[in-house]
Amino acid sequence: MVGVFWTWSPWWYFQIALGVFIWLTLFLYRKSWKRKNEIPEQLLFGFLTLGITLFSDVIAIFTNLWHYSGGDWPAILWLLMFSAGISAFQLFKFIDERWFK
């Protein structure tokens, strides 16, 4: 059975802040707010990343590949996965614009 727990180390906030910092830095550098459909694409990419990683986590927990200490599913991971997804989107776009055009 998968349990969700809501207590976590303050270091999780550092990880999430780092992901948001990377996203914000690239967002501002690339002037993403000026580009058509950029923000909806970022959000879609973030939610798709979240969905894929949550699905992978569910499979891993139910097949006993791993367990999280103190419970089975820290809810803070959802924020971390989303921030990683939007940061990855910005990074992919940055690399694409710099080296492949």
C-alpha positions in Angstrom: 0.0 0.0 0.0 1.3 3.4 -0.9 1.2 6.0 1.9 1.6 9.7 1.4 3.4 11.7 4.1 3.6 15.4 4.6 6.7 15.8 6.8 10.1 16.3 5.2 13.5 17.7 5.6 14.1 21.4 5.0 16.7 20.4 2.4 13.8 19.5 0.0 13.0 23.2 -0.2 16.6 23.9 -1.3 16.3 21.4 -4.1 13.0 22.9 -5.3 14.4 26.4 -5.0 17.4 25.3 -7.1 15.1 24.0 -9.8 13.0 27.2 -9.8 16.2 29.3 -9.8 17.5 27.5 -12.9 14.1 27.8 -14.6 13.8 31.5 -13.8 17.3 32.3 -14.9 16.8 30.7 -18.3 13.3 32.0 -18.6 14.5 35.6 -18.2 17.7 35.1 -20.3 15.7 33.6 -23.2 12.9 36.2 -22.8 10.4 33.3 -22.8 7.4 35.5 -21.8 7.7 37.2 -25.2 7.4 34.0 -27.2 4.1 32.7 -28.5 2.9 29.6 -26.8 6.1 29.3 -24.7 4.4 29.3 -21.3 1.7 26.8 -22.1 4.4 24.5 -23.6 6.5 24.8 -20.4 3.5 24.0 -18.2 2.6 21.0 -20.4 6.2 19.8 -20.3 6.3 20.2 -16.5 3.0 18.3 -16.0 4.1 15.5 -18.4 7.4 15.2 -16.6 5.4 15.0 -13.3 3.1 12.4 -14.7 5.9 10.2 -16.1 7.9 10.3 -12.9 4.8 9.7 -10.7 3.9 6.7 -12.8 7.4 5.4 -12.6 7.4 5.9 -8.8 4.1 4.0 -8.4 5.5 1.0 -10.4 8.7 1.0 -8.4 6.9 1.2 -5.0 4.4 -1.5 -5.9 7.1 -3.8 -7.2 9.3 -3.2 -4.1 12.1 -1.7 -6.1 12.4 1.0 -3.4 10.8 2.5 -0.4 11.1 6.0 1.0 12.2 6.2 4.6 9.4 7.1 6.9 6.7 6.3 4.4 6.2 5.4 0.8 5.6 8.7 -1.0 6.7 12.1 0.1 4.3 14.7 -1.4 7.2 17.2 -1.7 8.5 15.1 -4.6 5.6 16.3 -6.7 6.9 19.9 -6.5 10.4 18.7 -7.1 9.4 16.7 -10.2 7.5 19.6 -11.7 10.3 22.2 -11.1 12.7 19.7 -12.7 10.4 19.4 -15.7 10.1 23.1 -16.3 13.8 23.6 -15.8 14.6 20.9 -18.2 12.3 22.5 -20.8 14.2 25.8 -20.5 17.5 24.0 -20.7 16.5 22.0 -23.8 15.3 25.2 -25.5 18.4 27.0 -24.6 20.6 24.3 -26.0 18.5 24.0 -29.1 18.7 27.8 -29.8 22.4 28.0 -29.1 23.9 25.0 -30.8 21.4 23.6 -33.3 20.3 26.7 -35.2 
